[in-house]
C-alpha cells in the first residue's frame, strides 16, 4: 500500500484545521495573514489562498473583506443554537 502524499496547501489546511479542532485557534481568532504565512512557511501566496479556500469550504473559517480570515463559530449539529445552561 502506498502512502498518499498531500500537496502543500492540503498540508497547511490540515495543520490549521487541527489547530481549530484542538482549540488552539478558537472562534473569532484571526488566522495569520497571507504575507506572514508566506514568510514563515516559505510557500507561495497561491498555496496559502488554496489552503484558506479549503478551510472556508469546510466551514472552519470565513473571509472578511479587508480584514483577513477568521475562525468561524461552530454550529450545532441540529442547526439550532445551543440551549442556555
Secondary structure, 3 states (H helix, E strand, C coil): CCCCCCCHHHHHHHHHHHHHHHCCCCCCCECCCHHHHHHHHCCCHHHHHHHHHHHHHCCCEEEECCCEEEECCCCCCCCCCCCCC
